[in-house]
Amino acid sequence: MPSIGLGESIPPDTAHAVSVSLPTWKANVGYEEGESWVLSKLTNGYPRFFIHNYIKAFAASVAKRFGQAGQTSVLFPNRAAAERCRDFMGKYATEASLLANLTIVHLALDSTNPESAPYRSLAPTISAVLMNPEAFPFAKQYWQHSGDGVSSRRAEYCHKLFTQGLLVRVSDSESPAQVPASASKVSTPASPSLPGMTSFRGPKRYRRPMSPVDGAPSASNLNAIASVSPATKTESSSHTVSPSAGGSEEDDDETARFLEERFGRNLDLSFVNRAKSAIKRRIAGAMTAENDADFEHGSSPRPVATDSNFRGTADIQEEDVYLLPCGMNAIFNAHRFLLRARPDKAHLKSINFGFPYVDTLKILQKFGAGCLFYGHASEADLDDLENRLRAGERFLALFCEFPGNPLLTCPNVVRIRKLADEYDFAVVIDETIGTFANINVLPYADIVVSSLTKIFSGDCNVMGGSLVLNRHRNSLFPKLKEAASLEYDPNSFWPEDAIFMERNSRDFAARVHRINANAQTICDVLRASPIVKQLNYPKYVPSLANYEACRIGATADASQGQHVGGYGGLLSFCFYHKAQAIAFYDTVETAKGPSLGTNFTLTSPYVVLAHYEELDWCASLGVDPDLIRVSVGLEQEDVLRKCFETALAAAAAVAV
């Protein structure tokens, strides 16, 4: 597989890519230490840690027009998120001078301007927090922890409206529909050239009637797709390239859009509500490939029989699934829903059970009463928790991952549920790693969250998150539904992102099946190597029984057509010597960067990248600082086997 250069987007030439190439161990360390030879080459980064250039450009334009000299701004999709950011800054920026001149500017579509007509159905809004540069780190903390920030597609789209005078300032008391035309500060062009509202969004020369078979690849096409490496997969990945010189702005937009959508066709933006409904049905496990085509072409989806529900839970309802801008925002909103639903318990701490993803722990520590942290998610940890509960301690909720990242161990959610029922705390389970085509954790949770950015999308070009309420938690469900009605903004998930997510996820279940098998192949190679000290994969860790309790169809017979879940596409491992880890990472011919769940294999020195300032703390929790994490993709099995055998041979050749 050809390598992807330092700082290039993953996938290459992708305007809204979610990952960035850090192809050597030294590059990862250089990134963490802020070395210019790395940072100067980054074209993008993981969106909650690296503010996309489209967002930076729009933020600069807003600050220039509405701020004081030297000020900067941070952008959010709505007023509530901007106000939460302001409140967070007020709490943690303790020096009053940092908050001087802090203001919020709300922008909405000038619906009285005739030129805004094509865009009114999207109801685009932006709220900007303007501040002095010294206060920016606190706003950035809120952006990263909460996932509340705008997406790069929203910023790109709204920036064009803004520069054309169609997105204008509104007062706190105005609704977007009340914005007068006089609010515009720039003249409006006669013909706005924004992407997204045409019936077919490729260049004019490619316009043709679309047949019912146009769309995403079927499962039978996956071999051909996966055999192309990330660096050369131009015809099957969604990416943009610079438009040719000399074309009109309209043609440039159309060309870029066409190239980004070249494999399969997105629904038009007028279908955004249908697209969101399709996503929710897939999350519920109740939409099959057979009725996706009906859905796209305007018919209501056909009813799906209970036995075709691959999730394994027959009665998840679409209205209990909430779509959000990213996975961390789903966790953030789960916490917000619980604080609203249980005001009598808002003064209580929550529990982070298991080695934490960075921002989950920060949310529980900074946005509520605090957090009790159990880093091992072990039976001994549960014994300690049970003793605390028996002694009278009480908690708002317990948050955990299933399996955990990066050790792939699984907490005993059966026991956790029993404790939650007995001592009245909520359970929030993040199923991103296991994925709901493999596991069903809903019976043990009040809320299930997932990052749709990962394997549900697969294409690594769009962010999204989901939150599912369990309607069988009879005492808490009505309160959570009421809280959601007050706290949830359905417009926070930008329509263009929903359209891309819908297209990417059409073959989700088939891809998971293929990735499960490929992960097993890589595990077999690693288990046979004498230099691999430890392999972490749900099938091979001591908590296997906990995984089996939630694996879909664990006792079913796949040969009888029953859906049987696998063990997922994420694994990690460590060597006996750091030099071996470095040699392996520098040699392995996969894409190398942050994120997971991609359709191509993605390797990362995860602990270095996610916990560089706390390596000793990680080691104290059993997480090797030199651990390598692999997110397995759709490549051919023999290609992956050779790739990993070659890298292991390089590691074995290192003098130690």
Secondary structure, 3 states (H helix, E strand, C coil): CCCCCCCCEECCCCCCCCEECCCCHHHHHHHHCCCHHHHCCCCCCCCCCCCCHHHHHHHHHHHHHHCCCCCEEEEECCHHHHHHHHHHHHHHCCCHHHHCCCEEEEEEECCCCHHHHHHHHHCCEEEEEEECHHHHHHHHHHHHHHCCCCCHHHHHHHHHHHHCCCEEEECCCCCHHHCCHHHCCCCCCCCCCCCCCCCCCCCHHHCCCCCCCCCCCCHHHHHHHHCCCCCCCCCCCCCCCCCCCCCCHHHHHHHHHHHHCCCCCCCCHHHHHHHHHHHHHHHHCCCCHHHHHHHHCCCCCCCCCHHHCCCCCCCCCHHHEEEECCHHHHHHHHHHHHHHHCHHHCCCCEEEECCCCHHHHHHHHHCCCCEEEECCCCHHHHHHHHHHHHCCCCCCEEEEECCCCCCCCCCCHHHHHHHHHHHCCEEEEECCCCCCCCECCHHHCCEEEEECCCCCCCCCCCCCEEEEECCCCCCCHHHHHHHHHHHCCHHHCCHHHHHHHHHHHHHHHHHHHHHHHHHHHHHHHHHCCCCEEEEECHHHCCCHHHHHCCECCCCCCHHHCCCCCCCCCEEEEEECCHHHHHHHHHHCCCEECCCCCCCCCEEECHHHHHCHHHHHHHHHCCCCCCCEEEECCCCCHHHHHHHHHHHHHHHHCCCC
